[in-house]
């Protein structure tokens, strides 16, 4: 029972924090510079989530060509740059990772 209370409380706090930001920002306009800076938040968060998985191998940083995740990530970045399609990029990146691991 205690764990469920903790889960519900955490959800309520998270919801409250998000709702308060939306409620406080409603009807107000942000300066152009703030809007410009906020456009970088999503890519920065995505990079913070993805990059450690690409460069960390077994708990340590591995920037060598022996790191299959780094190689597949580099290939996926090239595909993303060329196609600008998330589904194609994800599919190609996973296929590249599996192919590299199979070849090892």
N, C-alpha and C positions, 0 to 999 in steps of 0.2 A: 504494500500500500504506500509505503514511504517513497519508493522510486516513482510511482505514478504522480504523487504530489509534486515531486521535484521536476518531472517532465512537464506537467501542466503549468507550474510556476515559471519555469524557463520559457515556455511558449508564450505565456501571458506577458512576461517582461519584454521579450523580443517583439511581440506584436505591439505592445505599448510604446516602445521606442520608435518603431517604424511609423506608427500612427501619429505620434507626437510631431515627428518631422513633417509629415504630410499636412497635419492640421496647422502647424505654425507657419508653413510656407504657403498655405492656401491664400490666394488673393494678393500675394506679393510678387513683385517681379525682381529677379536677381539681376545684378549688373552683368553686362555683356562679358566681362572678364571672368566672373564666377561661372557663368554658363559654359564658357569656353574650357575652363579648367575642369568642370564636372564631366565634360565629355571624355576625359582621359581616365576616369575612375574605373569603368568597366574593363578596358584593356589592361590596366594596371593590376586589377584583382585577378583577371584571368591569367596573366603572366605569373603572378605570385603563386597561383595554384599549380600551373603547368610546369614551370621551369625546374623546381626541385625534383619533380619526377623524371625529368629528362637528364639532369646532370648528376643526380645522386644514385650511386650504384652500391648496394649493400651497405648503406650508412655512411659512405664517404663520397666526396666529389670526384667524379671521373669524367674528365674532358678529353679522353683519348679516343682514337678511332676504334677501339675495342668495345666501346659502349654502344650497344645496339639501339638503345632508346634515343641517344643523342643523334645517331645517324638517321633513324627513322623520323625523328623530329625535324631535322634539317631538311629531309626530303619532303615532309609534310608542309614545312614553311615555304619551300619552293613551289609546291603545287598550289598552296593557298594564294601566293603572290600572283601566280599565273591565272588561276581560275576564279578566285574570289567566291568560291562555293564551299560552305562548311561541310556538307555531306561528302562531297568528293574528296576534300582534304582529309577528313576523318577516316574515310574508307581507305584511301591511299596510304595514310600514315600507319594504320593497323596492318594492312597487307605488307607494307615495307618492314615493319617490326617483326612480323611473323616470318617473312622471307629471310631477313637477316639472322634471326635466331635459328631458323632451320639450317642455314648455311654454316653456322658455327659448329 
